[in-house]
Amino acid sequence: MLAGMDLTRIIDPADAVIREKFAVRLSADERADLTRMVSTGRRAAKSLTHARVLLQADAGPEGPAWTDAQIRDALSVSERTVARIRRAFVDGGMDAALHRRPRRVPKPRKLDGRAEAHLVALHCSPPPDGRDRWTLALLTEHFVALEVGPPVSDETVRRTLKQIA
């Protein structure tokens, strides 16, 4: 081992961090829309902040082309936020930069109201002979045997009964 050498400096020197910077170039219409949005102030605070970041980051002929550090200091946001907004604009356009991603669409429910009613009725009925109570596995087995709804798992039965309870 080399005495007195800081190996972390050799392996990963501070100036070796190279970040790809996404250049924001707004058209005249985009700039006008963002300016109008910011001046009216009738949007969500996050959208307004993102609009201000885009206006200051604009590297087009009419834009100030501020650095990420300047935007960070002026708008009180982190440099990572500025970088994410830049990237969203370059990759997805104005809407992607101003608005959150839409939430994932939940999966449709396996059991409709009729099947749920049968499951609840089965749960409320007396357990089979030799059993003190219904278990999830037993409920699932009997429900599937009735062929009232699609084949389901124990977890689907549990979730359905939990929602009703």
C-alpha positions as CSV (number, residue, x, y, z in Angstrom):
1,M,0.0,0.0,0.0
2,L,1.3,3.4,-0.8
3,A,1.9,5.4,2.3
4,G,0.2,8.8,2.6
5,M,-1.9,8.5,-0.6
6,D,-5.6,9.0,-0.5
7,L,-6.9,6.2,-2.8
8,T,-10.4,7.6,-3.0
9,R,-9.0,10.7,-4.8
10,I,-7.2,8.5,-7.3
11,I,-10.2,6.3,-8.0
12,D,-12.9,9.0,-8.0
13,P,-11.4,12.5,-8.2
14,A,-13.9,15.4,-7.6
15,D,-13.6,16.8,-11.1
16,A,-14.4,13.4,-12.6
17,V,-18.1,13.8,-12.0
18,I,-19.5,14.7,-15.4
19,R,-23.2,15.4,-15.7
20,E,-25.0,15.6,-18.9
21,K,-26.9,18.9,-19.0
22,F,-30.1,19.2,-20.9
23,A,-30.4,22.4,-22.7
24,V,-33.9,24.1,-22.6
25,R,-34.8,26.1,-25.6
26,L,-38.3,27.6,-25.5
27,S,-40.1,28.7,-28.6
28,A,-41.7,32.2,-28.5
29,D,-45.2,30.6,-27.9
30,E,-43.9,28.4,-25.0
31,R,-42.2,31.4,-23.5
32,A,-45.4,33.5,-23.7
33,D,-47.5,30.7,-22.2
34,L,-45.1,30.2,-19.3
35,T,-44.9,34.0,-18.7
36,R,-48.7,34.2,-18.7
37,M,-48.9,31.3,-16.3
38,V,-46.4,32.7,-13.9
39,S,-47.9,36.2,-14.0
40,T,-51.5,35.1,-13.3
41,G,-50.5,32.7,-10.6
42,R,-53.6,30.6,-11.0
43,R,-51.9,27.2,-11.0
44,A,-50.5,24.8,-8.4
45,A,-47.4,26.1,-6.7
46,K,-45.3,23.3,-8.0
47,S,-46.3,24.0,-11.6
48,L,-45.5,27.7,-11.1
49,T,-42.1,26.8,-9.7
50,H,-41.4,24.5,-12.6
51,A,-42.5,27.2,-15.1
52,R,-40.1,29.7,-13.4
53,V,-37.3,27.2,-13.7
54,L,-38.0,26.7,-17.4
55,L,-38.1,30.4,-18.0
56,Q,-34.7,31.0,-16.3
57,A,-33.1,27.9,-17.8
58,D,-34.1,28.9,-21.4
59,A,-31.0,28.9,-23.5
60,G,-32.8,30.2,-26.6
61,P,-32.2,33.7,-28.0
62,E,-34.6,35.4,-25.7
63,G,-33.8,33.4,-22.6
64,P,-31.4,34.3,-19.8
65,A,-29.7,30.8,-19.8
66,W,-29.1,30.7,-16.1
67,T,-27.0,28.0,-14.6
68,D,-28.5,25.4,-12.3
69,A,-26.8,27.1,-9.3
70,Q,-28.2,30.5,-10.2
71,I,-31.7,29.0,-10.5
72,R,-31.3,27.1,-7.2
73,D,-30.4,30.3,-5.4
74,A,-33.1,32.5,-7.0
75,L,-36.0,30.0,-6.7
76,S,-35.0,28.1,-3.5
77,V,-35.1,24.7,-5.2
78,S,-32.3,22.0,-5.3
79,E,-30.1,21.6,-8.3
80,R,-31.4,18.0,-8.7
81,T,-34.9,19.5,-9.1
82,V,-33.7,21.9,-11.7
83,A,-31.9,19.0,-13.5
84,R,-35.1,16.9,-13.3
85,I,-37.2,19.7,-14.8
86,R,-34.7,20.3,-17.6
87,R,-34.6,16.6,-18.4
88,A,-38.4,16.3,-18.3
89,F,-38.7,19.2,-20.7
90,V,-36.2,17.8,-23.2
91,D,-37.5,14.2,-23.0
92,G,-41.3,14.8,-22.7
93,G,-42.1,18.4,-23.6
94,M,-43.8,21.2,-21.7
95,D,-46.5,19.1,-20.0
96,A,-44.0,16.6,-18.7
97,A,-42.0,19.3,-17.2
98,L,-44.9,21.2,-15.6
99,H,-47.1,18.4,-14.3
100,R,-46.7,15.3,-12.3
101,R,-46.7,12.0,-14.0
102,P,-50.2,10.5,-14.1
103,R,-50.9,7.9,-11.4
104,R,-50.8,4.3,-12.5
105,V,-54.2,3.0,-13.3
106,P,-55.2,0.4,-10.7
107,K,-55.9,-3.1,-11.8
108,P,-59.6,-3.8,-12.3
109,R,-61.2,-5.7,-9.5
110,K,-61.5,-9.5,-10.0
111,L,-64.8,-9.8,-8.2
112,D,-67.9,-7.8,-9.2
113,G,-70.7,-7.0,-6.8
114,R,-72.6,-10.2,-7.4
115,A,-69.5,-12.4,-6.7
116,E,-68.7,-10.3,-3.6
117,A,-72.2,-10.8,-2.3
118,H,-71.8,-14.6,-2.8
119,L,-68.5,-14.6,-1.0
120,V,-69.9,-12.7,2.0
121,A,-72.9,-15.0,2.1
122,L,-70.6,-18.0,2.1
123,H,-68.5,-16.4,4.9
124,C,-71.6,-15.7,7.0
125,S,-72.9,-19.3,6.5
126,P,-72.1,-22.0,9.0
127,P,-68.7,-23.7,8.3
128,P,-68.6,-27.2,6.8
129,D,-68.9,-30.2,9.0
130,G,-65.9,-30.9,11.2
131,R,-64.8,-27.3,11.1
132,D,-65.2,-24.7,13.9
133,R,-64.9,-21.7,11.5
134,W,-64.0,-20.6,8.0
135,T,-60.4,-20.2,7.0
136,L,-59.2,-18.2,4.0
137,A,-58.1,-21.4,2.2
138,L,-61.4,-23.1,3.0
139,L,-63.5,-20.0,1.8
140,T,-61.4,-19.8,-1.4
141,E,-61.8,-23.5,-2.1
142,H,-65.6,-23.4,-1.6
143,F,-66.0,-20.1,-3.5
144,V,-64.1,-21.4,-6.5
145,A,-66.1,-24.7,-6.4
146,L,-69.4,-22.7,-6.6
147,E,-68.1,-21.1,-9.9
148,V,-69.9,-17.8,-9.0
149,G,-66.9,-15.7,-10.1
150,P,-63.5,-16.2,-11.6
151,P,-61.0,-18.4,-9.9
152,V,-59.4,-16.3,-7.1
153,S,-56.6,-16.6,-4.6
154,D,-56.6,-16.5,-0.8
155,E,-55.3,-13.0,-1.0
156,T,-58.2,-11.8,-3.2
157,V,-60.7,-13.3,-0.7
158,R,-58.8,-11.7,2.2
159,R,-58.8,-8.2,0.6
160,T,-62.4,-8.5,-0.4
161,L,-63.6,-9.5,3.1
162,K,-61.4,-6.8,4.7
163,Q,-63.0,-4.1,2.5
164,I,-66.4,-5.2,3.5
165,A,-65.7,-5.5,7.2
